[in-house]
């Protein structure tokens, strides 16, 4: 299943409901999902692997804990830190 920014046009409550459904699908089925998202908390929580892209190319691919806790590529580090600066 390919999901491209599936919650981007939804209000907060509906987006949370959609993410809950996707969590249930991920945990209770063998369906493979490829999700394009800027929802990093969701990506970290539900993914087996996270990929970071820059200019259409994969610059980093790792398990969530590795990518979020110790990014190897400077672009990944800048992106994750820019999200922290927004809060």
C-alpha positions as CSV (number, residue, x, y, z in Angstrom):
1,X,0.0,0.0,0.0
2,X,1.4,3.4,-1.0
3,X,0.4,6.4,1.1
4,X,1.5,9.8,0.1
5,X,1.0,12.4,2.9
6,X,-2.3,10.7,3.7
7,X,-3.1,13.1,6.6
8,X,-1.9,16.4,5.1
9,X,-5.3,17.9,4.3
10,X,-7.0,16.6,7.4
11,X,-7.8,18.4,10.7
12,X,-5.9,17.3,13.8
13,X,-8.6,15.0,15.1
14,X,-9.3,13.2,11.8
15,X,-5.6,12.9,11.1
16,X,-5.1,11.2,14.5
17,X,-7.9,8.8,13.7
18,X,-6.3,7.9,10.3
19,X,-2.9,7.3,11.9
20,X,-4.6,5.0,14.5
21,X,-6.1,3.0,11.7
22,X,-2.8,2.7,10.0
23,X,-1.1,1.6,13.2
24,X,-3.7,-1.1,13.6
25,X,-3.2,-2.3,10.0
26,X,0.6,-2.3,10.5
27,X,0.4,-4.3,13.7
28,X,-2.4,-6.8,12.7
29,X,-1.6,-7.6,9.1
30,X,1.2,-8.5,6.8
31,X,0.4,-5.6,4.5
32,X,3.5,-3.7,3.4
33,X,3.0,0.1,3.6
34,X,5.2,2.7,2.0
35,X,4.3,6.0,3.6
36,X,5.5,9.4,2.5
37,X,5.1,11.7,5.6
38,X,6.4,14.6,7.5
39,X,4.8,13.1,10.7
40,X,8.1,12.1,12.2
41,X,6.7,10.8,15.5
42,X,4.4,8.5,13.6
43,X,7.2,7.4,11.3
44,X,9.4,6.6,14.2
45,X,6.6,4.7,16.1
46,X,5.3,2.5,13.3
47,X,8.2,2.0,10.8
48,X,10.6,-0.9,10.4
49,X,12.8,1.3,8.3
50,X,12.9,5.0,7.6
51,X,14.4,6.6,4.4
52,X,15.5,10.2,4.0
53,X,15.4,11.7,0.6
54,X,17.1,14.8,-0.8
55,X,16.6,16.1,-4.3
56,X,14.9,12.8,-5.3
57,X,17.7,10.5,-4.0
58,X,17.9,8.4,-0.9
59,X,20.5,9.8,1.3
60,X,19.9,7.6,4.4
61,X,18.1,4.4,5.1
62,X,18.0,2.9,8.6
63,X,15.9,1.5,11.4
64,X,13.9,4.3,13.1
65,X,16.0,4.4,16.3
66,X,19.2,4.6,14.4
67,X,18.0,7.3,11.9
68,X,16.4,9.5,14.5
69,X,18.9,9.1,17.3
70,X,22.1,9.1,15.3
71,X,21.6,10.3,11.7
72,X,24.6,9.8,9.5
73,X,23.8,12.2,6.7
74,X,24.1,16.0,7.3
75,X,20.7,16.6,5.4
76,X,18.9,14.2,7.8
77,X,20.4,15.9,10.8
78,X,19.4,19.3,9.6
79,X,15.9,18.2,8.8
80,X,15.3,16.6,12.2
81,X,16.8,19.5,14.0
82,X,14.6,22.0,12.1
83,X,11.6,20.1,13.4
84,X,12.9,20.4,17.0
85,X,13.4,24.1,16.5
86,X,9.7,24.5,15.5
87,X,8.3,23.4,18.9
